Each structure stands twice: as C-alpha cells, then as structure tokens.
Amino acid sequence: MATKTNNSGLQISNALKTSVSGMQAQKIRMRITTENLANANMQAQNPNQDPYRAKTITFKEVIDPRTGTSQVSVAEIGRSQQEFYQDYDPSHPGADENGIVKRSNVNTMLELMNMREAQRSHEANLQAYEANLDMQRRSLDLLKAR
C-alpha cells in the first residue's frame, strides 16, 4: 500500500514499522504454538474436568491513520472448539464411567506446521527490515557525499 507522503525517508521508516509489526505478530504466534505443544499430552484429572484446550490466534490488518501504511496485529487469542481426543483407560483417575479419558485437543502436527510457518514469516519480515535499513544507510551515504 502506498504511503501518503512522498518523502522516501519516511516511506522507509514506515516500511520498518510494517516489518516490526509482522515480527511481533509472529513472535506471539510462536508463543501460542509453544504453549499448545507444551500442553499437548494433558489429560483430564477427573471425569468432570476438561483437559487443556488448544489456543488459536487470529491476525488483523491495522492501517496507520497518519501514514496509511498497513500493519499487522493480533485480533484475538481464542480457544479451539475441536473435540477433545479420547483414550480408553478405566484405571485413570480422569476416566468417566465408560473408562474414557479426555485428552487435549492439540494437534501436534498442525502446531509444528504453524511453528515453521511463523518462523519463516518472522525471517521474511526480518529480511525486509534489514533491506529497508540498508536502503536508509545508502541514502544517507549518498546525501553525505554531496
């Protein structure tokens, strides 16, 4: 998205802010994914208790009203509505009258894919940030050489 200003230095600065917002959003996504993976094997401790419910994250676009630049932020951290996994283990203290124990609804394969995607997105935003900084340095060097 084009910015409202023609000043290339401000455009680079706005691009840096956009990259930073992307890195921050992916850092939060990574934290949520890590929490989910850490709790993936949780089971109900009694028949009336639910085990850990996987967290979800949703992003939203935020437009900076001063510059018109598009940034990303977390819209919501929620809970997955997927059914809990179930195991048959009548000796478990969390088993119901049928011997079924509810287990966390965390899908470890999905979480590992989310982690990899967050890592790649963070890296892409970091590369964009570094490229913008390099452009800013080069511009300053050109101005100093005049």
C-alpha positions, 0 to 999 in steps of 0.5 A, a space after each residue: 500500500 502506498 504511503 501518503 507522503 512522498 518523502 522516501 525517508 519516511 516511506 522507509 521508516 514506515 516500511 520498518 514499522 510494517 516489518 516490526 509489526 509482522 515480527 511481533 505478530 509472529 513472535 506471539 504466534 510462536 508463543 501460542 504454538 509453544 504453549 499448545 505443544 507444551 500442553 499437548 499430552 494433558 489429560 483430564 484429572 477427573 471425569 468432570 474436568 476438561 483437559 487443556 484446550 488448544 489456543 488459536 490466534 487470529 491476525 488483523 490488518 491495522 492501517 496507520 491513520 497518519 501514514 496509511 501504511 498497513 500493519 499487522 496485529 493480533 485480533 484475538 487469542 481464542 480457544 479451539 472448539 475441536 473435540 477433545 481426543 479420547 483414550 480408553 483407560 478405566 484405571 485413570 483417575 480422569 476416566 468417566 464411567 465408560 473408562 474414557 479419558 479426555 485428552 487435549 485437543 492439540 494437534 501436534 502436527 498442525 502446531 509444528 506446521 504453524 511453528 515453521 510457518 511463523 518462523 519463516 514469516 518472522 525471517 521474511 519480515 526480518 529480511 525486509 527490515 534489514 533491506 529497508 535499513 540498508 536502503 536508509 544507510 545508502 541514502 544517507 551515504 549518498 546525501 553525505 557525499 554531496 
